[in-house]
């Protein structure tokens, strides 16, 4: 390790939500070790490009990447460690000193497309930094639908005293697709509501459980679990195994009248099959915070689908995310300097 460790904070300062707070975080990074020099030089790409770079076949996207300024090139040439949301293509050539990247978010596909594996650059995700906020959002979607808040609000706008009675969560069954930080936080909150909680885990064996989870199913028994659930919440990374996993067959396996919510990656869901299930009434409703194309085109049929709650990848709570992100980064930076294992390290050969 060099005498000076240049740490690049590459996300836009305004994303932190408090410029004074952002400046304080830069000071905390520098104070961690006398070898550290912080360079704050933002590099971010349009959301549409970022989303596309997380999918297969990114070569054709190279011409859409923003040209680097001289200041950005100078910063990339020096950084050994980067805290980033995006990276330019062929980052190994642009940043020859770069050894480790801490992602701003839990998803890292766009960063992997920069050529990290080929350059031998390590990558850690921010999994868990936004878990609580997203878990609250997912359960809020369930509550809003089951308690008929939309209908009650419409009655209020019409000035009609029209009682609408909702359903209680206690005693119902929740199925979790994926049991990472987000769905672990969902499980804790659902358990407090008195729900029975089921979840998938690749390594699950008969009778296995997890904290706040009553029963674990191996991924080979996904459809069996889906058939038991009143609510299904999905929060899984984008991998070859998860793309299109919630297809027409999986949706058909869900209990009639179930509620489906996806706060993970849009590539998980066959959207045409989901639209069909909602229009036919097989599912009572669904909530999507992610879509296969982001931003979602104005003429996409999801916008007008019956009983579908859409949000523009907005389930997180930035004010909490960035505070938690910097705590994770400081801990990982300490580990990096000490030569210890990093938290949330991504296996680049597997993609997560």
Secondary structure, 3 states (H helix, E strand, C coil): CCCCEEEEECCCHHHHCCHHHHHHHHHHHHHCCCCEEEEECCCCCCHHHHHHHCCCCCHHHHHHCCCCCHHHHHHHHHCCEEEECCCCCCHHHHCCCCCEEEECCCCCHHHHCCCHHHHCCEEECCCCCCHHHHHHHHHHHHHHHHCCHHHHHHHHHCCCCCCCCCCCCCCCEEEEECCCHHHHHHHHHHHHCCCEEEEECCCCCCCCCECCECEEECHHHHHHHHCCCCEEEECCCCCCCCCCCECHHHHHHCCCCEEEEECCCHHHECHHHHHHHHHHCCEEEEEECCCCCCCCCCCCHHHHCCCEEECCCCCCCHHHHHHHHHHHHHHHHHHHHHCCCCCCECCCCCCC
